[in-house]
Amino acid sequence: MTAIPLGVPEVPVRPIAERRASRRIQVGPVAVGGGAPVSVQSMTTTRTSDIGATLQQIAELTASGCQIVRVACPTQDDADALATIARKSQIPVIADIHFQPKYVFAAIEAGCAAVRVNPGNIKQFDDKVKEIARAAADHGTPIRIGVNAGSLDRRLLQKYGKATPEALVESALWEASLFEEHGFRDIKISVKHNDPVVMVSAYQLLAESCDYPLHLGVTEAGPAFQGTIKSAVAFGALLSRGIGDTIRVSLSAPPAEEVKVGIQILESLGLRQRRLEIVSCPSCGRAQVDVYKLADEVTAGLEGMEVPLRVAVMGCVVNGPGEAREADLGVASGNGKGQIFVKGEVIKTVPESKIVETLIEEAMKIAEQMEQDGVASGEPAVTVS
């Protein structure tokens, strides 16, 4: 079979921006900072003490492309479950600690890949930094200093009046300095706010003030649609300036949806290799086919495809032929039929009723050839333009 030359969407040779120089840490096998690829995180919604349910959700997150997972640890039962979860999880587990310093030590002893601490709401946390730094260093466990607008230290609220960018950054750098006093610098930092404008300003200020890797997040971003918009705007503003080493999209939605959005943001910025990409028109009065239906059916038919493939589903003669010609595979539809393109060449014309079936068949042929040729896959994504 003759190999078909493909216009595979690749990570640009010239990145959207030079990555901010930062030190590198290891969260289990995942490198964070120091030029490593931006990683995608999420957080389980199960009770951590329910080991079976938590591991099941971690497996689902792993399948969706999540690279690092965080689990809550508000009780002793949760702390007791960490060792089993950390050992059986397919991806690195970060323990999320609030209020009780003793759970920080429990998480480190349990073998968690990292520990997130929120200094604003851990009582007497500063007094425990020396012990935490020693335990973390002994076990090779990184610490994320996670500052949130909703739980900012009272001293800083009194100083600034509210959770300003300056207040968030001062909190983070103060806690980092306490660890530095004990020679511990295996740290990453987050300064989250629910307002993307404040959040972006805080991270820009933080990026100028230290060389620690940064975890990006818009906290309490909201339901799926609103949270996706907020996160895309904020992450895009920062990542396009080279700021950010790992991300978590916070949505009031199933965790796997957070991962899908995070991956799509990175793909859209050229920071991650694509897999499947559906290019389809938004439709208009010129369309002579139901583009929405065609795009949905093609997407469903190609779900799970592992190779990078751009498929154009177009509904009229204005942009249709051009988009279909530029894609690996495409259709330009009209007058009850569709012209099928493979790498710029029309290979056949089929009735409208056969468009979806034909595109799926041709996509499978191309995917098979790409796999035989050893074309590397990226992460799954579908875009509709």
Buried (B, 14 or more C-beta within 10 A) or exposed (E): EEEBEBBBBEBEEEBBBEBBEBBBBBBBEBBBBBEBBBBBBBBBEBBBBBBEBBBEBBBBBBEBBBBBBBBBBBBEEBBBBBBBBBEEBEBBBBBBBBBBBEBBBBBBBBBBBBBBBBBBBBEEBEEBBBEBBEBBBEBEBBBBBBBBBEBBBEEBBEEBEEBBBBBBBBBBBBBBEBBBEBEBBBBBBBBBBBBBEBBBBBBBBBBEBBEBBBBBBBBBBBEBEEBBBBBBBBBBBBBBBBBBBBBBBBBEBBBBBBBBBBBBBBBBBBBBBBBBBBBBBEBEEEBBBBBBEBBBBBBEBBEEBBBBBBBBBBBBBBBBBBBBBBBBBBBBBBEEBBBBBBBEEBEEEBEBEBBBEBBBEBBEBBBEBBEEEEBEBBBBBBBBE
